[in-house]
Amino acid sequence: MPLLERVGGPRDLKALTEGQLAELAAEIRQFLITAVARTGGHLGPNLGVVELSIALHRVFDSPVDRILWDTGHQSYVHKLLTGRKDFSKLRGKGGLSGYPSRAESEHDVIENSHASTVLGWADGLAKANEVLGRTDRHVVAVIGDGALTGGMAWEALNNIAAARDRPLIIVVNDNERSYAPTIGGLANHLATLRTTDGYERFLAWGKDVLQRTPVVGQPLYESLHGAKKGFKDAFAPQGMFEDLGLKYVGPIDGHDIAAVESALRRARRFHGPVLVHCLTEKGRGYRPALEDEADRFHTVGAMDPLTCAPLAPSGGRSWTSVFGEEMVRIGAERPDVVALTAAMLDPVGLTEFARAYPRRVWDVGIAEQHAAVSAAGLATGGLHPVFAVYATFLNRAFDQLLMDVALHKCGVTFVLDRAGVTGTDGPSHNGMWDMSVLQVVPGLRVAAPRDADQLRAQLREALDVADAPTVIRFPKESVGEPIPALGRVGGMDVLRHGGPEPADRGGGGDVLLVVAGVMAQVGLVAAELLAERGIGCTVVDPRWVKPVDPALPGLAARHRAVAVIEDNSRTGGVGAAVAQALRDAEVDLPVRTFGIPEAFLAHAKRGEVLADIGLTPAEIAGRIGAALARIDASAAVPVTTAPGAGRRAATARPVPPAARKEKDV
């Protein structure tokens, strides 16, 4: 029986011999390559932490001891060692999450897959143990060198180091990468530590030789020992950590289980914060991953594990690639346009821009807050910065966008990749909040392009705004076919007319359907279904969803009701802004918003999630039709009896549209 099948939980690891541990590590790597190739997922990071994960579960007693994973994309081995071996639906509906999940196991603590948070969690858990007198429990935080570029990690380190008698173990999984190679001052410091791993061996050799030297040996050794701090800083500058108050152990070969175990056991015995520095290799054991210079197979789609060819044909061009190509063209035309990324140069499509204009792009590490403030400085200095970032990660820089960029009227363009429902990466990666939280930012403009042509056009429109921040958002999916406009009302594109008279010539219809960005196609199909039921829909794409186009209330007044479709939270999003604009203009119409419910959505394919929450043409058409029926019923001739001495005949009268109160029907 394979060893992996015999491991049902962490306790089963403790009885294995050194030879069996090596065999188990090999089995785990083969399992990961085969399983992840079938479903897609984070392969390279997990291949790099096999031995480290085994050692952690042999030394510590999870879940009593808390083992915390920063970001969590490297937790597949942890899942296997804690009894979760069915990877057949990894990241799919009803299957294992691609990150730690409390719903899956008591061994999982942090399921937020945003980076640089683990040390804050560890600090809080260690403090809780102290207050509650839990002296028999340990807190272990595993953080990568990439995540250490995030400011939150250093805020936590400052607090962790302040309590030198509070046990807490920090394991730095140093593979020199986040997605791409880690850069910056910390990366240079860790690189120095990697190259000085012979220091401790040299010190031990020197002690042995000098202490055996007659007469002068011992005094000379004591003198050198007294100068140890300066000597150590010169040759092995781990002093940065020790000066903070952290006991430093390492660097350790993270693929030597015995060495990692020895370091962890020493750290476990120390009654204070300890940093264990482990050197690992992302993609270890799988040559195609090691040969992938871009990101060592950080994330892969379903593929043939032998040839690495995709198992399914590409669905077409990605939004990211369209953005990246247009940025290169714009770069040639406008030398003032520069770019920033937070450790995701390739995932957000800036690789080619960086190759063409290397002095005009900066990777700031996992530091979205710094990127936003730096962008404000770049704009104030006369440039137009483009900060490309996943929509879910913009949440982290909201204060900087509000108080540094918007307050100072800086011309900065934020390009939000993976906006809306992303699907397989789970609740923390859905970009479903940006159009809600950004509504409150004065002066900011938000564009939601419906196709590649609009992305190109609206990116250029955004770059022409020099006195306020702009935002462009698009999803994680293939770009569809172009959707032509039939006309324009104000700044809005009319995609379908709701009656015989075109909307841009004063025409109206039963329903004004406002579609945000990629929901345009969904809206057009829904309008077609409604037309089959005799309901005329005017479909408009506002293009810029914030602010609401001034022409929208007037257009809405030529209809019986308004519906808004957006791939954003229904709370405070585009629908709410449209309803507010109608109220402000005293256009009293029923407004129906179709969007994402106020909930954390489980992982599944994007289409499956959209179907589950009702964002499909058939569902939307059915609900609009039912809403119109209710409106007609409520407007059906109420009977009014006038007061007076004698009974008069009841007078029936319809309620005019202007008297209907705006409501979410």
N, C-alpha and C positions, 0 to 999 in steps of 0.2 A: 504493500500500500504506500503511495506517495506520502512523504512527510507532511505536506500541506494539508492533506485530508485528515491527518491525525491531530491537527491543531484546531481545537474547537474554541480556544480562548487563551488569554495570556499565560495562565498557569501551566498549560501544556508545554510552553517553551522552556520552562525552568529545568526540566529533566533531560533536555537534549544535550548531547556531547558537542564538542567543538567541531568535529567532522560533520555531525548531523546538521549543525547550524549553517555550515557552508553549503550543504546539500539543499537545505530549506531555502536559502537565499537564491540559489540557482533556480529552484522550482518556482519561486514567487516571480522572478523576472520572466520566466517563460510563460507563466500564467498571464502576467500583465500584458506582454506583447501580443499574445493570442486574443485575450479578452477585449482589450482596448482597441485593437485593430478591427474587431467585429462591430463595435458600437461607436467608436470615436471617443475622445476624452483626453485628459492630461496624462501623457505617457512619459515624456522625458523627466519631469520632476519626480515621479514615483520610482522610476528605475534608479534614481540617484539616492533614495533614502531607504533602501531595503535593509541594509545592515543596521543603520541607525535606528529604524523602527523596531527591529528585533531586539536590539540592545536596550532600548527604552522600556520595552515590555518585560524584559527579563530582570531589570534592576528595580523597576517600580511596580506597584500593585494597583493598576487601574481597575475600577474607577475610584477607589478610595484615594489614591494619589491621582491628582488631576494632570493629565498630559494634554497640553493645549497646542494647537497647530495654527500658526499665523497664515492667513489666506485660506489654507485648507485644501488647495488643489493637489497637495502631495500626501493626502491621507488614504490613498487606496490600499497601501500596505497595512496601515493601521486598521482599516476595515477588515482585511483578510485575517489579521491576527486576533481580531475580536469577534470572529465567527461569521462574518458576512462574505460569503463566497459566491453567491449568485450574481454574477456580473452580466447576465444575459440581457438585461434591460438597463444597463448603466446609463444614467442621465435621461432615461426614457420614462414615459408615463407609467407609474406603478413600480418602477425599478429603483435601484440605489441612486442616491444623490451623488453628484460629482464632488461634493464637499461634505464635511462632517454634518451630521443631522441628528438632533436630539430625538426625533421621532424614530430613528433607526436603532439607536443604541445608547445605553447609559454611559458608555465610554466616550461619547462625543459631548463636547462642552460648548464650543463656539461654532455656530453655523453661518455666521456672517463672513462672506468670502472677500471682504475688503481688507487690504493689506495694512500692516503696521499696527494692528490693534492688540496683538496677543500680550504684549508686555503690560498694557493697562489692565487687561483681564487678570493676568497673573498677579499684579500688584494688589488688586482688590481681593482676590481669593486668598492670598497669603495673609493679608490683613484680617480677613474674616476668620481664618484658622487661629490667628493670634488672639483675637478678641474672644473667641469661643473656646479657647484652651485646647485646640486640637493639635497637640504636639506630635502626634504619630502620623501626620499626613504631610505629603510633599506636593509642591506645585512645580511643574516643569513646563516651560514655555519654549517651543521650537520656532525659531524665526530665521528666515533666510537673509543672506547679505543684501539682497535686493530690497526686502522689506525694511531693513535697517536704514535705508535712505529716506524713509518717511519721518517727518518731524514728530508724529505722535509717539514713535518708538523711543525717541530721545527724551521727550517729556516724561514718559514712564520710567526710563532709566534714571532720570534725575530723582524721582521719588523712591524707586527701589533702592538706590544706593544710599539714601538718607537713613535707612534703618539697617544698620550693619549686623544686627543680631536677629533679623527676620529671615528664616530659610526660604530661599527661592532659587531655582536653577534655570538658567537661561542657556539653551543649546542653540548656538549659531550654526545653521546649516549653510556652510559657505561653499557654493559651487560657482562663484564668480558671475552669477547671472540672475536676472529676474526673468523677463522674456529674453531679451538680448543681454550681452555682457553688461554687468553692473559698472556704472561710471561714477565719478565724483571723488571727493576727498576721502570719504569712508572707504570706498573701494580701493583707493591707493593705500590706505592704512592697512587694510586686511591683506592686500597683496604683499606688503612688507612683512607682515606676520607669517605669511605662507613661506616666504623665502628664508626665514630665520628659524626654522623648526629644529635646527641642529644646536640651538643655544643651550638647552637643558643638558643635552648629551655632552657638550663642551664643558659646561660648568661641572658636571659630575666627574668627567675625566680630569679636569684641573684640580679638583679637590683631592682626588685619589693620588695624583702625582705629587702635589705639593705637600700633602700630609706625610708622605713617605720620604720626603727630602730632609736630610739631617740639618739641624741647626736653624737654617733660614726658612724652611718649608712652612712650619706652622705660623710664624709671624707674618710671612708673606701672604699666606692664605687668609689670615684674619684681616689684613689690610685690604686685600682684594674684596673680601666679603663685605667689609664696611663700605666699599665703593660700589657695591652691587647695584644699587638703584640707578646710578648714572650709567654704569656699564650695561645694565640690562636694557635701559631705554635706548642706548645707542645701537645695540645689536638685536634686540627683540622688543620693539616698541609697543608691547601690550600695556605699557604704563598708562596709556589713555584710559583703559578700562579700570586699572587698579587705582588710578588717581580719583576716579569716581567713587571708589569704595567697593568695587566688585573684585572678588577673587577670580583670577584668570587661570584657566587650565587649557593648555593646548599650544600649538595646533595639534589635533588628533586626526589620524587617518580614519575618516568616517566610514570606510569600507572594511576596517579591521574590527570585527565584533568584539574580540577580547580587549582591544585597546579602548574602544568606546565604553565598554562595560566598566573597565577599570577607572576611567575618568569620571563616569557617572557615579560610581560607588564612592569615590573620593569626594565628589561634590555633595552627595547625599549626606555624608557624615559631617559636613561643615555647617555650622549654625549661623548662616548668613547668606547673602546673595553671592552666587557663583556663576561665572560665565564659562561654558565649555565650548571651545571653538573646534568644530569638526569640518574637515575638508572633504567634500564629496564631489562626484562627477555626474552632472546632469546627463541622463541618457545612458548611463553605464550598462554595459552588457549587450547593447544593441547597436551594431555598427552604423546602420543608417541614421540613427539619432545622433551619434557622435560626429558623423560627417556633415550634419546639417548645421552650418555655421549661423544661420539666421536665429534659431531659437531652440536647437537640440530637440526637436519634436515636442515643444512645450504642450501644444494641443494638436491632435490629429483628428481627421475625419475617419469614417469607416474605410479601411484599406486592406489590401493584400499584405500580410506581414512579411512576405518574402520579397516582393517587388516594390512594395509601398505605393502601388498604383491604387487610386480611389476605386471603391467597389461600385459606386454610383456615379454617373456622369454629372458634371457640374450643372447647377441649375441656371447658369448664366452669369452675367457680369454682376459684381457686387457693387453696392453703393460706395463702399470704401475705395474701390479702385477708380470709380468715376471721380470721386473727390480728389484722390491723389494725382490723377492725370491732369485735372484742371488746375491744381495748385502749381504743377510744373509749368504749365502754359502761362499762368498769371505771374509766376516768378520771373519769367523772361521779359514780361511787359512792365512789371512794377518792381523796381529794386527796393522799394520801401516795405514790401510784404515779407514778413519773417514768420517762423513757425516755432511752436513749443509742443513738447509731449512729456507726459509723466511716465517714463519707462516703457512706452509702447510705440516706439517709432514705426515699426512695421505693422502692428495690428490696426493702427489708425490711418495707415496709408501714406505716411510721410517719407518712406524710404527713398523714393526716386527724387523727391524734392531735396532731401539731404545730400544725395549724390550730386545733383546738379548745382546746389548752392550750399555747400557744407558750412560756410561761415554765417549762414542765415537761419540755422535751425539749432535748437537747444533741447537736449533731453535732461530734465531736471531731476530724474529719479522719481520714486513714488512720493511725490510732493505736490499734489494738486493745488493746495493753498498757496505755496510759494510760486507756482507757475502763474496763477492768476495775478498775484501782486507784481511779479516780475513783468508780466504782460502790461500792466498799468504803467510801469516805468518805461518800458519800450515805447508805448504809445505816446507818453509824455515827452519822450526823447525824439519824436518825429517819425516813428515807424508805425506800421499797422501789423500788429501781431495776430496770428491765428493759433489759438490753443485748441488742438484736436484731442478729445478725451471721450471715454465712454460716458454715456448719459448718466449711468448710475454713480459714477465717480465725481460728477460735477457737484453732487450733493455735498461733498466734503469741502468745497471751495465757495459755498454760497455766501458766507460773510464777506469774503474777499471780493467776490463779484459785486456784491451790494455796496460795500463801504469803500473799497479801493478803486474799482473800475467804474461803476455807475455813478457814485457820488461825485467823482472827479471828471465825469463826462469823457472818459477815455475811449477812443476808437479801437476796441478789441473785439475780434470775432471768435466766438466759441463754437467749435464744430463738434456736435454730439453724435458720436457713432453708437450703434446698438440702442437707439431710442425705442420706446414702446416695449412690447413683449419680446424678450429674447429667447425664452423657452428653456432649453436644456441646461443652462447654467444655474437655474433656480431663482428663488425669490430675491436674493440680494443683487442679482445682475440685471433684472428687468429695469429698463429705463422709463419707468411709468410715472415719474413725479415731476419731471422738469417743466412741463407746460403748466403745472399747478404752482410750484414754488416760485417760478420766475414771473408769475403774474404780478407780484407785489413790487417788482423792481422798477422804479421810476425811469422812464426814458428808454428802457431796453426794448428791442424789437426781436421777435422770434419768427423764423421762417420754417415752414414744413413743406419741402418740395415733394411733389407727387410722382415725379419721374426724373430721369437723368438730365433731360434738357432743362428742367426747372432747377435742379441742383446747381448746374453750371451757372445759370442766369442769376439765381438768388445768392450764390456765393459772391459773385461780382457785385451785386447790389449791396451786399453786406459790407464789402471792402470799400465801398464808396462812402460809407457812414464814418465820419471822423470824430464826431462829438458825442457818441453814445455807444454802449456795447450792443452787439448783435449776436444772434444765435441761429445756427443752422442745425437741424436735427434730421436723422434718417435711421432706418432700422437695420437689423441684422438679417438680411435676406437678399435675394437677387433683385436687380432692377427690372421692373416690368416694361412692357411696351409703352412708348410715348402716348400720352392722353391729350389730344389736341383741345384747345379752347375754342368754343363757338363764338365767343364774344367776351366783352369785359364790362363790368359795372364797377365804377371806381377803380380800385386796384385788384378786384376779385375777378378770377377767370370763371366764365359760365361754361360748364361742361355739358349741360343738358337743359333744354327749355321745358317749362312745365305746362305750357299752353300754346295755342296757335300763334300768339304774338311773342316774339323773342324777348327774353328778360332784359337784354340790353337796349330794347326799344320800348320799355314801359310795360312789358307783359308780366304775367304772374302765373299762378297755379294754385293747386291745393296745398302743397307742402314746399317750403324752402328747405332744402337739404344741404347743410354746410358740412363739407368733408375736409378734414385736416390731413394734409400730406398723403401718405400711402393708403389712407382709407378711401381715397377717391374711387378706386376701382370697385371696392365693396359698395360704396354709395351708388355708383352708376348701375350696378347689377340690381341692387335693392329698388332703385327707381324704375327699372324695367319691369320688375315683378309687380310693383304697385300699378304701373301703367296697364298691366293686364287686368287689373281689378277696377280700372276706370279712375284711378287717382293720379293726377298730374303732379310731377315733382320737378321743380327747378333745382338743379345741382350746381353748387358753386364751390370753387376752391379759393379760399381767402388768400392763399399764398403766404402772406404774413399774418399769422394767427394772433400776434400781439404787436401793436394794439388792434382792437377790432376795427375793421374798415368803416369809416364814417358813412359810406353808402349802404351798409348792410341793413340798418333799421328801415330805410325807405324801401328797399327791395322786399324786406320781410313783410311790410304792410300790405303788399299786393298778394299775400297768401293767407291761408286759413290757419296755418300752424308752422312751426319751425322745428327742425330736428338737426342735431349736431352729432357727427361721428368722429371720434378721436381715439388713438391708441395711447391714451394717457388716463390717469385717474379721473373719474367723473367728479371727484371732489375738487372744486376750485380750478378746473381746467378750462378748455376752450368753450365748452358748453356754458359753464358758469359765467364766463366773460361775455358771451353773446347775450345771455339772458339779462345781464346787468346793463349792457348797451341798449337793449330794447326798452328796459324800464326807464333808463335815463332819457331816452328819446320819446317816452310816453307812447310806445307802441305795445299795446297789451295783447299779446298772443301767447297761446300755449307753447311751451318749449320742451322738447324731449331730448335728453342727452344720452347717447350710447357711447360708453367708454369702459374703462377697466374699473372693477369694483374696488372699494377701499379694503384691500386684503393682500396678504403675501401669497403669491401664486406658486403652486407646486411645479416642479420641473416637468417638462414635457416638450414636444415639438411645438414651435410657434403656432402652427395651424391648429393643433389640438387645444392649446390654451385659448386661442381666439374662439374656437367652437364652444368650449366649456363656459366661457363668460358671455356668450351670445353675440359676439361681433362677427356674424356671418350675414350675407345678404338676405337669406330666407327669414332668419330670426328678426332682423331689423325691419324688413318689409311687413312681417306679420304684426309686430308690435306697433308700427306706425299706423297700419290699417285699423287695428283695434282702438288705438288712441283717437283716431279721427271719428270712429263710430261713437265713442263716448262723448266727444265734443258735440257731435250732431244731436245726440240724445239730450245732453244738458242744455242745448240751445233751442230745444223744441218747445216753443210757444208756452211759456208759463202763464198761468191764469191769475189775473189781478182783480180783486173786488174793491171798488172804491168805498171809503167810509161815508156814511151819511144817514139821514133819517130813514129813507126808504131803500129797499133792495133794488139795486140797478143790475142790469144785465152785465155779466162778467165780460171784461174786454180782454181778448187774447192778443198778445203782441210778441214778436220774436225779439230776442236779445241781440242787439247789433254787435259786430265783432269788436268795436272799440270799447264795449262795456265788459268784455270778457277779461278776467284777471289772468295775468301771466302765471303759469304754474308748470311744474314738471309733471307731465302726464304720463 
